[in-house]
Each structure stands twice: as structure tokens, then as C-alpha cells.
Amino acid sequence: MNSIPDNVYIDKVLSGDTNAFGYFIRNYQGMAYSIAISMVKNEFNANDVVQNSFIRAFKALRSYRSDAKFSTWLYKIVVNESLKFLKKNKRTQEFITFMGDPFDYSTSFNEAVESFDKADRKMEITKTMNLMKPREALLLKLYYLHEEPIVEIEKITGFSKSNIKVLLHRARKSFLALSVQHNNKK
């Protein structure tokens, strides 16, 4: 998405045209919801997180620095609001560093995704991701479904590059295990 319109609308909002903020809601609500639902796992709660995120972004718009993309800044707010929600609801998971496993989970992840029938793929992926830990689901969604590079994910989440790589590894492994369990139940 082009950042020129973003800057124009930021200037409008900061000049007092509060209705101009609707531009951001229209353009970024989908991805914001996608991030929130991958973390909080519930439509109602995800909608609350997104609403709180847009309110927080509106109130903090003066602190936005144009050296970063507006979308990255906003999505970081969504991630933080999601984490705040999870912490408040005592569902935050601790990181467990996973190193040294010789199995290639990236290939298996792709095979697990391909194993779903074409018609059911989106529904099955969503079901599997809803069973995953919030941070793992978020990273899979950002990296594979939204094709964000690790450097953008680093900016959005605030996680270090090495932490992202470890979490992606664990997420692929979790996705594989959950999809195998799900396919065995059919």
C-alpha cells in the first residue's frame, strides 16, 4: 500500500478532520482483524482488540514517526493490544526455546497445508491455527498468509529476529502436529 495517501490522511486528522481517520479503518481493518483473531482466537474478542487498537492509534497519532510505514505502526499496536488482552485473561503462553531438532518442519508444514482438500483448505487452516498458541499462529499468519518478511514481522511484533525464527520453527511443528491429529479424526 502506498504511504503517500497515509501521510495525507495523517495530516488531515492532525489538522482536526477526525473523519479522515476512517481511511485507516477502511484500509487496515482486515489485516488488523487477521492479526487479532490469530492471537485471541475469538471473533468477539478480536473485534474488541481491533476497536481498542484503532482508538489507541487515533489518540497516539501525533507520536507516529513517518520513518516507518503506518501499517507497521498500527499492526504493532494491534499485537500489543492482543497481548494485553491475553495477559488480562491469563492466557499468555511462555516462550520455550526449541533448538537442534533435525526434522525439516518447513517442508512438513507445506505438506500439511497441501493435504487439506482445496475446497476445505481455508476452513481447515483456520481451525488448526485456532488451536495453536497465539504468538505461533500470529507468526504463521504474517509470514505465510500475508507474506511479510521477517524484518517487517520484527517491527510489527517487537520480537527479535532470532525469536521469530524459533517461534516460526515451533509454529510449523505445532501446525503439523495439530493438522495430523485433525486429519486422523476424520
Rosetta silent file (secondary structure, phi, psi, omega in degrees, C-alpha in Angstrom):
SEQUENCE: MNSIPDNVYIDKVLSGDTNAFGYFIRNYQGMAYSIAISMVKNEFNANDVVQNSFIRAFKALRSYRSDAKFSTWLYKIVVNESLKFLKKNKRTQEFITFMGDPFDYSTSFNEAVESFDKADRKMEITKTMNLMKPREALLLKLYYLHEEPIVEIEKITGFSKSNIKVLLHRARKSFLALSVQHNNKK
SCORE:     score description
SCORE:     0.000 S_00000001
   1 L     0.000  138.053 -177.613    0.000    0.000    0.000 S_00000001
   2 L   -71.501  134.483 -177.456    1.314    3.435   -0.922 S_00000001
   3 H   -84.050  -12.090  179.818    2.338    5.574    2.064 S_00000001
   4 H   -61.419  -50.192  176.905    1.587    8.909    0.323 S_00000001
   5 H   -60.401  -36.294  177.939   -2.180    8.679    0.963 S_00000001
   6 H   -55.854  -48.769 -177.853   -1.385    7.584    4.529 S_00000001
   7 H   -64.810  -36.711  177.860    0.608   10.773    5.114 S_00000001
   8 H   -62.495  -45.945 -178.792   -2.114   12.916    3.539 S_00000001
   9 H   -71.801  -32.476  174.824   -4.745   11.417    5.837 S_00000001
  10 H   -61.274  -46.901  178.604   -2.477   11.643    8.871 S_00000001
  11 H   -60.381  -41.150  178.725   -2.063   15.361    8.172 S_00000001
  12 H   -61.220  -46.713 -179.223   -5.842   15.752    7.775 S_00000001
  13 H   -62.852  -45.447 -178.997   -6.536   14.028   11.099 S_00000001
  14 H   -67.023  -21.514  177.241   -3.854   16.033   12.888 S_00000001
  15 L   -86.789    0.939  175.683   -5.331   19.215   11.402 S_00000001
  16 L   110.993   -6.074  178.729   -8.670   18.450   13.042 S_00000001
  17 L   -85.674   82.444 -175.725  -10.523   16.425   10.394 S_00000001
  18 H   -65.599  -24.923  178.129  -11.302   13.433   12.618 S_00000001
  19 H   -65.541  -23.926  179.720  -13.494   11.870    9.907 S_00000001
  20 H   -64.735  -18.611  179.100  -10.354   11.371    7.809 S_00000001
  21 H   -66.154  -20.760  176.689   -9.336    8.616   10.240 S_00000001
  22 H   -56.792  -29.231  175.971  -11.973    6.443    8.535 S_00000001
  23 H   -55.481  -44.666 -178.305   -9.461    5.992    5.700 S_00000001
  24 H   -68.516  -39.118  178.809   -7.231    3.985    8.038 S_00000001
  25 H   -63.650  -47.382 -179.923  -10.095    1.886    9.320 S_00000001
  26 H   -60.549  -41.393 -173.671  -11.233    1.057    5.770 S_00000001
  27 H   -85.544  -25.464 -172.499   -7.725    0.184    4.574 S_00000001
  28 H  -120.058   -1.071 -177.894   -6.254   -1.597    7.573 S_00000001
  29 H   -62.617  -40.889 -177.851   -9.184   -3.173    9.435 S_00000001
  30 H   -60.220  -51.089 -179.842   -8.895   -6.505    7.605 S_00000001
  31 H   -67.931  -37.608  178.035   -5.245   -7.115    8.440 S_00000001
  32 H   -60.858  -43.878  178.191   -5.726   -5.764   11.972 S_00000001
  33 H   -64.719  -41.276  179.242   -8.555   -8.255   12.494 S_00000001
  34 H   -58.910  -42.861  178.076   -6.464  -11.044   10.980 S_00000001
  35 H   -66.002  -47.390 -177.137   -3.676  -10.354   13.470 S_00000001
  36 H   -63.463  -45.561 -177.101   -6.065  -10.083   16.416 S_00000001
  37 H   -66.372  -32.993  179.178   -8.044  -13.246   15.627 S_00000001
  38 H   -67.760  -23.165 -178.817   -4.853  -15.258   15.211 S_00000001
  39 H   -97.238  -44.031 -173.716   -3.868  -14.266   18.735 S_00000001
  40 H   -94.489  -14.440  170.204   -7.085  -14.080   20.761 S_00000001
  41 L    66.674   17.289 -176.594   -8.917  -16.903   18.893 S_00000001
  42 L  -147.002  129.367 -175.523  -12.391  -15.429   19.285 S_00000001
  43 H   -59.414  -46.097 -178.773  -14.304  -13.149   16.890 S_00000001
  44 H   -60.872  -48.073 -179.786  -15.912  -11.037   19.610 S_00000001
  45 H   -66.870  -37.383  178.785  -12.615  -10.513   21.447 S_00000001
  46 H   -64.077  -41.162  177.351  -10.748   -9.871   18.183 S_00000001
  47 H   -62.083  -40.569  176.899  -13.257   -7.169   17.262 S_00000001
  48 H   -62.635  -44.554 -179.865  -12.736   -5.567   20.686 S_00000001
  49 H   -61.319  -43.702 -179.651   -8.963   -5.711   20.284 S_00000001
  50 H   -64.838  -44.360  178.720   -9.180   -4.115   16.831 S_00000001
  51 H   -60.570  -46.730  178.030  -11.516   -1.395   18.063 S_00000001
  52 H   -61.520  -36.257 -179.895   -9.223   -0.652   21.024 S_00000001
  53 H   -66.395  -43.082  178.977   -6.242   -0.626   18.669 S_00000001
  54 H   -67.423  -37.374  176.891   -7.803    1.944   16.351 S_00000001
  55 H   -63.132  -45.957  179.483   -8.800    4.102   19.322 S_00000001
  56 H   -62.710  -41.305  178.930   -5.269    3.873   20.683 S_00000001
  57 H   -64.040  -42.059  179.266   -3.802    4.680   17.241 S_00000001
  58 H   -60.447  -46.575 -178.392   -6.104    7.681   16.874 S_00000001
  59 H   -68.051  -28.359 -176.124   -5.098    9.031   20.293 S_00000001
  60 L  -101.767    9.484 -174.260   -1.397    8.405   19.635 S_00000001
  61 H   -55.955  -33.481  178.715   -1.318    9.613   16.031 S_00000001
  62 H   -64.056  -25.040 -179.617    0.855   12.607   16.943 S_00000001
  63 H   -85.704   -6.604  178.320    3.544   10.188   18.129 S_00000001
  64 L   -64.608  130.071  176.897    3.643    8.368   14.765 S_00000001
  65 L  -104.229  128.502 -174.530    7.012    8.808   13.081 S_00000001
  66 L   -74.006    3.749  176.273    6.886    8.706    9.309 S_00000001
  67 L   -75.870  -13.715  174.869   10.185    6.793    9.093 S_00000001
  68 L  -114.369  156.562  176.666    8.137    3.589    9.487 S_00000001
  69 L   -67.398  143.512  178.310    5.110    2.544    7.460 S_00000001
  70 H   -58.123  -42.069 -178.236    1.825    3.499    9.098 S_00000001
  71 H   -59.908  -42.033  178.557    0.587   -0.076    8.693 S_00000001
  72 H   -61.641  -45.019  178.962    3.581   -1.441   10.599 S_00000001
  73 H   -60.945  -45.867 -179.898    2.996    1.059   13.416 S_00000001
  74 H   -64.900  -45.121 -178.350   -0.713    0.189   13.562 S_00000001
  75 H   -65.503  -30.489  174.555   -0.157   -3.576   13.468 S_00000001
  76 H   -65.078  -39.025  175.767    2.321   -3.271   16.325 S_00000001
  77 H   -62.458  -41.689  179.333   -0.453   -1.588   18.306 S_00000001
  78 H   -62.832  -44.163  178.007   -2.786   -4.490   17.408 S_00000001
  79 H   -60.522  -46.391 -179.314   -0.196   -7.033   18.563 S_00000001
  80 H   -64.226  -40.311  177.117    0.315   -5.132   21.825 S_00000001
  81 H   -65.299  -37.854  177.422   -3.436   -4.827   22.426 S_00000001
  82 H   -64.666  -44.366  178.711   -3.814   -8.558   21.746 S_00000001
  83 H   -64.351  -39.338  177.679   -1.032   -9.385   24.194 S_00000001
  84 H   -62.175  -42.677  177.455   -2.599   -7.045   26.755 S_00000001
  85 H   -60.830  -47.187 -178.669   -5.929   -8.840   26.282 S_00000001
  86 H   -62.978  -41.228  179.507   -4.284  -12.260   26.675 S_00000001
  87 H   -64.708  -43.365  178.940   -2.404  -11.173   29.778 S_00000001
  88 H   -60.382  -33.595 -178.990   -5.556   -9.732   31.281 S_00000001
  89 L   -98.896   13.997  173.654   -7.273  -13.050   30.620 S_00000001
  90 L    53.647   38.967  178.320   -4.322  -15.082   31.894 S_00000001
  91 L  -115.885   11.664 -178.908   -3.844  -16.952   28.637 S_00000001
  92 L   -69.526  133.377 -179.943   -0.371  -15.696   27.787 S_00000001
  93 L   -97.733  144.625  176.339    1.972  -18.521   26.889 S_00000001
  94 L   -83.086  148.070  174.806    5.634  -18.572   27.838 S_00000001
  95 L   -73.118  137.950  172.044    8.252  -18.995   25.115 S_00000001
  96 L  -122.563  114.573 -177.921   10.001  -22.334   25.114 S_00000001
  97 L   -69.222  130.117 -178.605   13.148  -22.256   23.057 S_00000001
  98 L  -120.564  113.233 -177.059   13.283  -25.167   20.679 S_00000001
  99 L  -132.750  155.573  168.320   16.667  -25.868   19.116 S_00000001
 100 L    78.290   13.733  177.884   18.504  -28.693   17.451 S_00000001
 101 L   -84.459  123.118 -174.876   15.628  -30.748   16.023 S_00000001
 102 L   -76.693  -10.105 -177.228   16.821  -32.310   12.746 S_00000001
 103 L   -71.665  136.741  179.885   13.307  -32.671   11.281 S_00000001
 104 L   -87.121   92.208 -176.684   12.500  -30.217    8.467 S_00000001
 105 H   -73.468  -23.970  179.676    9.265  -28.714    9.715 S_00000001
 106 H   -65.814  -41.058  176.813    9.042  -26.134    6.928 S_00000001
 107 H   -66.541  -44.999  179.957    8.623  -28.905    4.340 S_00000001
 108 H   -64.214  -36.102  176.309    6.208  -30.792    6.577 S_00000001
 109 H   -59.020  -48.445  179.782    4.235  -27.595    7.191 S_00000001
 110 H   -62.196  -40.101  177.786    3.800  -27.174    3.440 S_00000001
 111 H   -64.771  -39.280  179.305    2.802  -30.846    3.090 S_00000001
 112 H   -63.897  -42.379  178.419    0.270  -30.470    5.908 S_00000001
 113 H   -63.879  -43.230 -179.350   -1.282  -27.446    4.213 S_00000001
 114 H   -67.293  -23.839 -177.549   -1.378  -29.292    0.867 S_00000001
 115 H   -69.600  -20.431  178.553   -3.050  -32.326    2.489 S_00000001
 116 L   -74.193  143.134  174.224   -6.263  -30.391    3.007 S_00000001
 117 L   -59.432  145.156 -177.863   -8.815  -30.585    0.197 S_00000001
 118 L   -53.475  -45.852 -176.637   -8.783  -27.441   -1.912 S_00000001
 119 L   -66.571  -33.142 -176.083  -12.374  -26.530   -1.007 S_00000001
 120 L   -96.505   -2.356 -171.465  -11.810  -27.056    2.699 S_00000001
 121 H   -55.535  -51.354 -176.725   -8.283  -25.643    2.887 S_00000001
 122 H   -61.796  -43.855 -179.810   -9.104  -22.203    4.258 S_00000001
 123 H   -64.989  -41.889 -178.764  -11.524  -23.575    6.849 S_00000001
 124 H   -68.542  -40.109  178.076   -9.105  -26.316    7.930 S_00000001
 125 H   -63.421  -43.328  179.328   -6.153  -23.934    8.184 S_00000001
 126 H   -62.338  -45.510  179.009   -8.254  -21.563   10.286 S_00000001
 127 H   -59.678  -45.542 -178.906   -9.394  -24.389   12.579 S_00000001
 128 H   -64.814  -43.783 -178.986   -5.822  -25.614   13.019 S_00000001
 129 H   -66.524  -30.120  177.423   -4.460  -22.124   13.672 S_00000001
 130 H   -67.766  -20.533  177.949   -7.192  -21.518   16.267 S_00000001
 131 L   -87.060  -10.759 -175.695   -5.793  -24.441   18.240 S_00000001
 132 L   -84.675  163.817  174.215   -2.286  -23.003   18.228 S_00000001
 133 L   -64.367  145.043 -173.668   -0.619  -20.725   20.746 S_00000001
 134 H   -54.886  -45.840 -176.840   -1.349  -17.065   19.928 S_00000001
 135 H   -68.449  -36.917  178.700    2.183  -15.964   19.059 S_00000001
 136 H   -66.198  -45.970  179.548    2.802  -19.008   16.887 S_00000001
 137 H   -61.799  -41.755  179.161   -0.458  -18.514   14.980 S_00000001
 138 H   -58.969  -48.690 -176.979    0.325  -14.824   14.518 S_00000001
 139 H   -65.538  -40.010  176.547    3.758  -15.509   13.046 S_00000001
 140 H   -61.367  -43.352 -178.703    2.474  -18.191   10.677 S_00000001
 141 H   -63.889  -46.837 -178.972   -0.258  -15.855    9.502 S_00000001
 142 H   -65.013  -44.667 -172.999    2.106  -12.917    8.984 S_00000001
 143 H   -77.024  -47.965 -174.544    4.874  -14.932    7.340 S_00000001
 144 H   -92.789  -43.386 -174.866    2.960  -17.414    5.185 S_00000001
 145 H   -84.620  -36.127  179.710   -0.506  -15.985    4.606 S_00000001
 146 L  -102.851   -1.636  175.322    0.353  -12.280    4.430 S_00000001
 147 L    52.134   40.589  176.337    3.894  -12.893    3.109 S_00000001
 148 L   -80.232  136.203  175.817    5.503  -10.342    5.405 S_00000001
 149 L   -70.957  158.227 -177.150    9.314  -10.520    5.503 S_00000001
 150 H   -57.115  -36.249 -179.028   10.946  -11.261    8.844 S_00000001
 151 H   -64.526  -35.726  176.389   12.206   -7.679    9.112 S_00000001
 152 H   -72.084  -39.928  178.178    8.589   -6.370    8.909 S_00000001
 153 H   -61.184  -38.362  177.797    7.404   -9.025   11.381 S_00000001
 154 H   -59.749  -42.735  179.638   10.163   -7.836   13.707 S_00000001
 155 H   -70.020  -40.599 -177.420    8.791   -4.276   13.505 S_00000001
 156 H   -68.226  -44.767 -173.085    5.155   -5.361   13.890 S_00000001
 157 H   -93.110  -26.798 -174.350    5.657   -7.705   16.831 S_00000001
 158 L    82.312    2.217  177.426    8.711   -6.280   18.543 S_00000001
 159 L   -78.471  150.685  176.943   10.154   -9.816   18.665 S_00000001
 160 L   -73.065  159.682  179.732   13.834  -10.250   17.809 S_00000001
 161 H   -58.125  -43.515 -179.330   14.796  -11.879   14.503 S_00000001
 162 H   -66.913  -37.798  177.795   16.128  -14.971   16.299 S_00000001
 163 H   -64.575  -39.698  178.356   12.969  -15.224   18.417 S_00000001
 164 H   -62.093  -44.904 -179.001   10.847  -15.010   15.254 S_00000001
 165 H   -63.579  -41.832  178.022   12.828  -17.812   13.634 S_00000001
 166 H   -64.288  -46.371 -179.792   12.488  -20.015   16.732 S_00000001
 167 H   -64.957  -37.923  176.346    8.768  -19.276   17.002 S_00000001
 168 H   -63.445  -40.442  176.921    8.234  -19.958   13.283 S_00000001
 169 H   -59.985  -48.819  179.508   10.012  -23.277   13.712 S_00000001
 170 H   -65.023  -38.336 -179.217    7.804  -24.166   16.677 S_00000001
 171 H   -64.984  -42.865  177.691    4.714  -22.891   14.879 S_00000001
 172 H   -62.680  -41.454  178.952    5.359  -25.087   11.847 S_00000001
 173 H   -63.940  -45.125  178.650    5.899  -28.047   14.153 S_00000001
 174 H   -63.085  -44.084  179.996    2.681  -27.284   16.086 S_00000001
 175 H   -59.753  -44.770  179.407    0.709  -26.793   12.888 S_00000001
 176 H   -60.113  -49.142 -178.459    1.955  -30.132   11.571 S_00000001
 177 H   -61.852  -44.817 -179.035    1.086  -31.970   14.787 S_00000001
 178 H   -67.607  -38.225 -179.635   -2.355  -30.374   15.035 S_00000001
 179 H   -70.351  -35.549  176.231   -3.169  -30.965   11.359 S_00000001
 180 H   -64.512  -44.725  177.084   -2.124  -34.627   11.625 S_00000001
 181 H   -58.884  -44.266 -177.772   -4.362  -35.006   14.694 S_00000001
 182 H   -64.921  -43.396 -179.727   -7.218  -33.291   12.867 S_00000001
 183 H   -66.974  -32.744  179.000   -6.796  -35.465    9.726 S_00000001
 184 H   -70.759  -24.714  179.616   -6.699  -38.623   11.857 S_00000001
 185 H   -78.466  -17.496 -177.722  -10.045  -37.691   13.433 S_00000001
 186 L   -70.424    0.000    0.000  -11.769  -37.533   10.043 S_00000001
